[in-house]
């Protein structure tokens, strides 16, 4: 008698918001390289290089109605999700007293409301797979600086939301963790260092100043954050972690300001 045929397991699935940005793009490519089927979401086009086995959806998660469209498409394509990566975010380099209500609410719509709505919509799919939520927060959730009040508030709230998710989702076998990147070489960071707290130095000089404040002595790369996200999403590597912040900042938050 011949040997019974072995059927290949279907690829694991992940939905990544903010897929066209620096960290998002690196995360898409890293998951695809590990054999996952990737669903990517962004309000701008990804361009060339999105994994052929995946699905890119151009929608704006700042709009609740667009989130409904996203998950209608995802649910037509898969019955489960092994991971949801709430990565999309916007920044705002303004003093608190100069921040308008409209600017505050626009930032919160992307950085906090969208992860809430995306996780709600994804939950049946995550439950079906015993999957994981990875919220991309920031070191600004635990230590911040001037002129980023709205951004810091959104990331602090996202970290608190992650803990609440972990507690509520555990009975269904769904984990939730947050990654807290420090200074990473992205378009958002380069735009952020232009705020007045950095003085009149060039962008490169400002980036060098940020690098000098880390223990490692440099700023991070999007791929380094993508690897941390993958670790938290992968049930084999981080199976006993939930509700936790993973700080990936080159040691910036470990050094006393008085040193």
C-alpha positions as CSV (number, residue, x, y, z in Angstrom):
1,X,0.0,0.0,0.0
2,X,1.2,3.5,-0.8
3,X,1.8,6.1,1.8
4,X,-1.2,8.4,2.6
5,X,-0.9,11.8,1.0
6,X,0.0,14.6,3.4
7,X,-2.1,17.7,3.0
8,X,-0.3,21.0,3.6
9,X,-1.6,23.2,6.3
10,X,-3.2,26.5,5.1
11,X,-1.0,29.6,5.6
12,X,-1.5,31.6,8.7
13,X,-3.3,34.9,8.1
14,X,-2.6,38.5,9.4
15,X,-4.3,41.8,8.8
16,X,-2.0,44.8,9.1
17,X,-3.2,48.4,9.1
18,X,-1.0,51.2,8.0
19,X,0.5,48.7,5.6
20,X,2.0,51.3,3.2
21,X,4.1,53.2,5.8
22,X,7.6,52.5,7.0
23,X,6.9,50.0,9.8
24,X,3.8,48.7,8.1
25,X,5.5,47.9,4.9
26,X,8.4,46.2,6.7
27,X,5.8,44.2,8.7
28,X,3.9,43.1,5.6
29,X,7.1,41.8,3.9
30,X,8.4,40.1,7.1
31,X,5.1,38.2,7.7
32,X,5.0,37.2,4.0
33,X,8.6,35.9,4.1
34,X,7.5,33.6,7.0
35,X,4.7,32.2,4.8
36,X,1.8,34.1,6.2
37,X,-1.1,35.3,4.0
38,X,-1.2,39.1,4.5
39,X,-4.2,41.4,4.3
40,X,-2.9,45.0,4.1
41,X,-4.9,48.1,4.7
42,X,-3.9,51.7,4.1
43,X,-5.5,55.0,2.8
44,X,-2.7,55.3,0.2
45,X,-1.6,52.7,-2.3
46,X,1.0,50.2,-1.3
47,X,2.7,50.3,-4.8
48,X,4.8,47.5,-6.1
49,X,5.8,44.6,-4.0
50,X,2.7,43.6,-2.1
51,X,2.7,39.8,-1.7
52,X,0.9,38.1,-4.5
53,X,-0.8,35.7,-2.2
54,X,-2.3,38.4,-0.1
55,X,-4.9,41.2,-0.5
56,X,-4.3,44.9,-0.3
57,X,-7.4,47.0,0.6
58,X,-7.3,50.8,0.1
59,X,-9.5,52.3,2.7
60,X,-9.3,54.9,5.4
61,X,-9.6,53.5,8.9
62,X,-10.4,56.9,10.3
63,X,-13.8,56.4,8.8
64,X,-16.0,53.7,10.6
65,X,-17.8,53.0,7.4
66,X,-14.5,52.1,5.6
67,X,-13.7,49.7,8.4
68,X,-17.0,47.9,7.7
69,X,-16.0,47.7,4.0
70,X,-12.5,46.3,4.9
71,X,-13.9,43.5,7.0
72,X,-16.6,42.5,4.5
73,X,-13.8,41.9,2.1
74,X,-11.6,40.1,4.6
75,X,-14.5,37.8,5.7
76,X,-15.1,36.9,2.1
77,X,-11.5,35.8,1.8
78,X,-10.9,34.0,5.1
79,X,-12.8,32.5,8.0
80,X,-10.1,33.1,10.5
81,X,-7.3,35.5,11.4
82,X,-4.2,34.4,13.2
83,X,-3.2,38.0,14.0
84,X,-4.4,41.6,13.8
85,X,-1.7,44.3,13.8
86,X,-3.1,47.7,14.6
87,X,-0.2,49.7,13.2
88,X,-1.7,52.7,11.5
89,X,-1.1,56.0,13.2
90,X,-0.7,59.7,12.6
91,X,1.4,62.2,14.5
92,X,1.0,65.8,15.5
93,X,3.8,68.1,16.6
94,X,2.0,70.8,18.5
95,X,1.8,72.2,22.0
96,X,-1.3,71.1,23.9
97,X,-2.7,74.6,24.2
98,X,-2.3,75.1,20.4
99,X,-4.0,71.8,19.5
100,X,-7.5,72.3,18.1
101,X,-10.4,70.0,18.9
102,X,-10.5,69.0,15.3
103,X,-6.8,68.0,15.3
104,X,-7.2,66.1,18.5
105,X,-10.2,64.2,17.3
106,X,-8.7,63.5,13.9
107,X,-5.6,62.0,15.6
108,X,-7.7,59.9,18.0
109,X,-9.8,58.6,15.1
110,X,-6.8,56.9,13.7
111,X,-4.6,56.1,16.7
112,X,-7.3,54.9,19.2
113,X,-10.8,54.6,17.7
114,X,-9.6,52.6,14.7
115,X,-7.8,49.9,16.8
116,X,-11.0,49.6,18.9
117,X,-13.2,49.2,15.8
118,X,-10.8,47.0,13.9
119,X,-10.4,44.7,16.9
120,X,-14.2,44.4,17.4
121,X,-14.7,43.6,13.7
122,X,-11.8,41.1,13.7
123,X,-12.7,39.4,16.9
124,X,-14.8,36.5,15.5
125,X,-12.0,35.7,13.0
126,X,-9.4,35.9,15.8
127,X,-11.4,33.7,18.1
128,X,-11.8,31.1,15.3
129,X,-8.0,30.8,15.1
130,X,-7.0,31.4,18.7
131,X,-5.1,34.4,17.3
132,X,-3.3,37.5,18.6
133,X,-3.7,41.2,18.6
134,X,-0.6,43.4,18.3
135,X,-1.1,47.1,19.0
136,X,1.7,49.3,17.8
137,X,1.9,51.9,20.6
138,X,5.0,54.0,21.3
139,X,7.5,54.8,24.0
140,X,5.5,57.9,24.3
141,X,3.0,55.8,26.1
142,X,5.4,55.6,29.1
143,X,7.8,58.6,28.7
144,X,7.2,61.6,26.4
145,X,8.4,65.0,25.4
146,X,7.1,68.5,24.5
147,X,4.7,69.2,21.6
148,X,3.4,65.6,21.2
149,X,0.5,65.7,23.8
150,X,-2.2,64.3,21.6
151,X,0.0,61.6,20.2
152,X,1.3,60.6,23.6
153,X,-2.2,60.5,25.0
154,X,-3.4,58.2,22.2
155,X,-0.5,55.8,22.6
156,X,-0.9,55.7,26.4
157,X,-4.6,54.9,26.0
158,X,-3.8,52.2,23.4
159,X,-1.5,50.5,25.9
160,X,-4.2,50.6,28.5
161,X,-6.7,49.2,26.0
162,X,-4.2,46.4,25.2
163,X,-4.3,45.3,28.9
164,X,-8.1,45.4,28.9
165,X,-8.2,43.4,25.7
166,X,-5.9,40.7,27.2
167,X,-8.2,40.2,30.2
168,X,-11.4,40.1,28.2
169,X,-10.0,37.9,25.3
170,X,-8.2,35.3,27.3
171,X,-11.2,33.0,27.8
172,X,-11.4,32.6,24.0
173,X,-7.7,31.9,23.6
174,X,-6.9,35.3,22.0
175,X,-3.9,37.2,23.2
176,X,-3.2,40.9,23.1
177,X,0.1,42.7,23.4
178,X,1.6,46.0,22.5
179,X,4.9,46.9,21.0
180,X,6.4,50.3,22.0
181,X,8.9,51.5,19.3
182,X,11.3,54.3,20.1
183,X,13.0,56.4,17.4
184,X,12.7,54.5,14.1
185,X,13.8,55.9,10.8
186,X,10.4,56.5,9.1
187,X,8.7,59.3,7.3
188,X,6.7,60.1,10.5
189,X,9.9,60.4,12.6
190,X,11.6,62.7,10.0
191,X,8.5,64.9,10.0
192,X,8.3,64.9,13.8
193,X,11.8,66.1,14.4
194,X,11.0,69.3,12.6
195,X,9.1,70.6,15.6
196,X,10.5,73.6,17.4
197,X,11.8,71.6,20.4
198,X,14.7,70.5,18.2
199,X,15.8,74.1,17.5
200,X,17.3,75.1,14.1
201,X,19.5,72.0,13.4
202,X,19.1,70.1,10.2
203,X,16.9,66.9,10.1
204,X,20.0,64.7,9.9
205,X,21.5,66.5,12.9
206,X,18.3,66.0,14.8
207,X,18.2,62.3,14.0
208,X,21.8,62.1,15.2
209,X,20.8,63.8,18.4
210,X,18.1,61.2,18.9
211,X,20.5,58.4,18.2
212,X,22.9,59.7,20.8
213,X,20.2,59.5,23.5
214,X,19.8,55.7,23.0
215,X,22.1,53.2,24.8
216,X,22.8,51.5,21.5
217,X,23.8,54.7,19.8
218,X,21.5,54.7,16.8
219,X,17.9,54.9,15.8
220,X,16.0,51.8,14.8
221,X,15.0,50.4,11.4
222,X,11.4,49.5,10.4
223,X,12.5,45.9,10.0
224,X,13.6,45.7,13.6
225,X,10.2,46.7,14.7
226,X,8.6,44.3,12.2
227,X,10.5,41.4,13.9
228,X,9.2,42.4,17.3
229,X,5.6,42.6,15.9
230,X,6.1,39.1,14.5
231,X,7.3,37.8,17.8
232,X,4.2,39.0,19.6
233,X,1.9,37.7,16.8
234,X,3.4,34.2,16.6
235,X,1.7,31.9,19.1
236,X,4.8,29.6,19.1
237,X,7.2,32.3,20.2
238,X,5.1,34.4,22.6
239,X,2.4,31.9,23.7
240,X,2.7,32.9,27.4
241,X,2.6,36.6,26.9
242,X,-0.6,38.7,27.0
243,X,-1.4,42.3,28.1
244,X,2.3,43.2,27.9
245,X,4.3,46.1,26.5
246,X,7.4,45.2,24.5
247,X,9.7,48.2,24.4
248,X,12.0,48.3,21.3
249,X,13.8,51.6,21.7
250,X,17.6,51.0,21.6
251,X,17.6,51.4,25.4
252,X,16.4,55.1,25.3
253,X,14.0,54.7,28.2
254,X,16.5,52.8,30.4
255,X,18.8,55.8,31.0
256,X,18.2,58.3,33.7
257,X,17.8,61.9,32.5
258,X,20.3,62.9,35.2
259,X,23.1,60.6,33.9
